[in-house]
């Protein structure tokens, strides 16, 4: 990234500005704005998240907020209530109170003498969720938003449930927020009140996974703040982005196809990160795109921000399987709208373990229907150990590895070697005529690129809890032995398959630990006569409308000085004990101890996840999330430790959790939870 130190406007930074809410709670904001804004007001851009502006996000914030401010905006980074130096408590994600707070902050910004009355919102992940949710409420000053790695559907396209099946990230994210919501404010900012504020957070805390387990299908809890409930609610322009390695790429194309506002989409090869910091690369000059968007919609500049294709996507070339990539080879392609008029849905019947037509390309079969064939599959719990994370963070390496071992426990169909290159852009889908031996079952579907040497790189995947075959409103148990026609959408992707490679479709009845297993193992029967794979094929002769390098070099402001006091650690370890058949996935993400020189605070973060099972005992699966967060400077040393363990049987989920707070090495708070929640999702 190129660090920029000369911008059109000199910028002033205010580290702790309090904004009082209607209930008296004061939120803490850091503001960057042009020095000249005291005389020449500018639009204001809000980012509101719970991840601590004073330390944990200060490096990231310092790259893009002063950069945007230097182009003539007031950038405002607010800690949500109950986080960082803001008062109150944070009890859950995306509550009504959070959206009301954001609306009040926007109103406050619009009234400031240095603001011209126009506002925007931006963010990644939580901040993007918040921007989209608040935009749907149409606050009067909000003129446009910029969102990255977001969803419009809190139930079916977030880290909780996918296809009605619970993700293990439901536990992992709950563990993250269990820790973040119980951290202390900085005494150097809030003074002697810090201890009372911290105690209030500790006293109000509970493992968020409990609430998420109480809502196992789509209900009013998830409908709240999901734009998918009413796309007409969005009334302002939106620039939306994500990455193919992220868990949120589907939301970009869905938003483009559903909303009726000026919109642009951007999907790169990236994991869960902003495009100017994009990994895997190539990263792009995203902040230049953002400034151009703000200039057009907040200042009325006629700068071509809406010119060109509606969506720009990175068409990924074939690569060998790896848990991480520095760069994904490929090229940018543009489409005039979404759905794209260039993409053709090609239906490929599944026949005797093969996806073929006479020439070996994925295409509709012209042959007469063969005699009925039935294939069965009941996968071991080990299928899924090389699946990687639902949303890749690229640290530690967390992308799916070689799929050959996974395929050993799966039902596999594949093409003959392709006679010519095939490119897909969009979401593949699988239709199955399926019957089950039990009332509850799940099916995971993987699409892989198989090289001539046999190595298999997962391209995309999808999951369906078969009790949700008719929708997510409520589970419908299966009748054992009865045939059902089901559709499983896979995650959207842009991928090239070279000539000589094969396209492989793999079906399994478990995908642990990415997906929490069904209550008990089930044998699925797949009936060929009603089963097919649909590929969104983009013809290789599609006219290209983009230059080879449509984006500038990544740039931003230089981050502040940070001194590393201890070394970081990262691990992603899969192990199996063939004496007791115990399998384990152990994940470590330890940033080490760092000192932020700008304010002198020392911060340490260590997060560990562990997922275990024994043989194929579905009742043995266990997930654990443990966090340690430490904050200190001379005369002040505070530590928070959280641990959440999730287990299950056929009837219930069981949550055992602990929260401990330490000051100067002495434990000053401790609480334990031992609760069970019925399994109602089948």
Buried (B, 14 or more C-beta within 10 A) or exposed (E): BEEBEEBEBEBBBEBBBEBEBEEEBBBBBBBBBBEBBEEEBBBBBBBBBBBBBBBBBBBBBBBBBBBBBBBBBBBBBBBBBBBBBBBBBBBBBBBEBBBBBBBBBBBBBBEBEBBBBBBBBBBBBBBBBBBBBBBBBEBEBBBBBBBBBBBBBBBBBBBBBBBBBBBBBBBBBBBBBBBBBBBBBBBBBBEEEBBEBBBBBBEBBBBBBBBBBEBBBBBEBBBBBBBBBEBEBBEBBBBBBBBBBBBBBBBBBBBBBBBEBBBBBBBBBBBBBBBBBBBBBBBBBBBBBBBBBBBBBBBEEEEEBEEBBBBBBBBBBBBEBBBBBEEBBBBBBBBEEBEBEBBEEBBBBBBEEBBBBEEBBBBEBEEEEEEEBEBEBBBBBBBBBBBBBBBBBBBBBBBBBBBBEBBEBBBBBBBBEBEEBBBBBBBBBBBBBBBBBBBBBBBBBBBBBBBEEEBBBBBBBBBBBBBBBEEBEBBBEBEEEEBBEBEBBBBBBBBBBBEEBBBBBBBBBBBBBBBBBBBBBBBBBBBBBBBBBBBBBBEEEBEEBBEEEBBBEBBBBEBBEBEEEEEBEEEBEEEEEEEEBBBBBBBBBBBBBBBBEBBEBBBBBBBBBBBBBBEBEBEBBBBBBBBBBBBBBEEBBBBBBBBBBBBBBEEBBBBBBBBBBBBEEEEBBEEEBEBBBEBBBB
